[in-house]
Amino acid sequence: MILCTLLWSIAGVVTRHLDAARSFEVTFWRSAFTVLSLAVLLPAVRGPKAVLRALREGGRALWLSGLCWSVMFTAFMVAITLTSVANVLVTMAVAPLLTALIARVFLGHRLAARTWAAIVVAGVGIAWMYAREVSAADPKQLLGTVVAAAVPVAAAINWVLIQNSRDTAAKDLLPAVFIGALISAAVTLPLSLPFAASGHDLALLALLGVVQLAIPCLLSVAAARHLTAPEASLLALLEVLFGVAWVWLGAGEAPAVHVLGGGALVLVALASNEFIALHQRER
């Protein structure tokens, strides 16, 4: 799982080294390369018949999950072309808390006091992070924040959808990722024309499609079978730390003080909530 977060975290720094590809074209090529790589990897891992059967018999939950993945793939790449990588990653980190809230509303799950406290602290951290962007009225930064917010919302809905479906098991997640990448590529294709990506850009975007998405998705499903939910959520927070460090060291994109301060509050709230949950589960 740590390896998965390390691979997921390279998206920001790799994107900062693109020559000409921008916005929707970046999203299209990454999603397209993910589709191609999963079209090879899924049959190799599970067998062609098993993959076709999962796509045919997955039901509404599988396709709705694929739609959520498509929103996550598209919104993430568009957001990091509009605002800083640190802003996007910290915004994404609130997904576990959004999942808890959505599960409370739609599934009737009770929230522990520690989770409510984490929600309040994380809310303060997010307000601290984005107060300057709102006061400065920077349209591009504000738009990037709004687009980035779609990622944790879709992730939370996706998790609750899977959790609430008796027919959706861990093995069905990978076909949903394939569906999501396919939808993302199809939607962004007309918005990407005319193509401007250089050969250098295509090589980097292929790297993202294969190494940053397809391979860690396969690994994460395998890891999820041996980890509790609190353990997986806690380890997933490493993507934020890795991602900010990569783009800082590899692209010179130093996060602002208010992003570091607000982001620290969000991460402390999330880590504390998941660590206490893991400790209680072990006891």
Secondary structure, DSSP 8 states (H G I E B T S, - for coil): -HHHHHHHTTHHHHHTT-SS--HHHHHHHHHHHHHHHHHHHHHHHH-HHHHHHHHHH-HHHHHHHHHHHHHHHHHHHHHHTTS-HHHHHHHHTTHHHHHHHHHHHHT-----HHHHHHHHHHHHHHHHHHHHHHHHT-HHHHHHHHHHHHHHHHHHHHHHHHHT-TT--GGGHHHHHHHHHHHHHHHHHHHH-S----HHHHHHHHHIIIIIIIHHHHHHHHHHTTS-HHHHHHHHTHHHHHHHHHHHHHH-----HHHHHHHHHHHHHHHHHHHHHHHHHH-
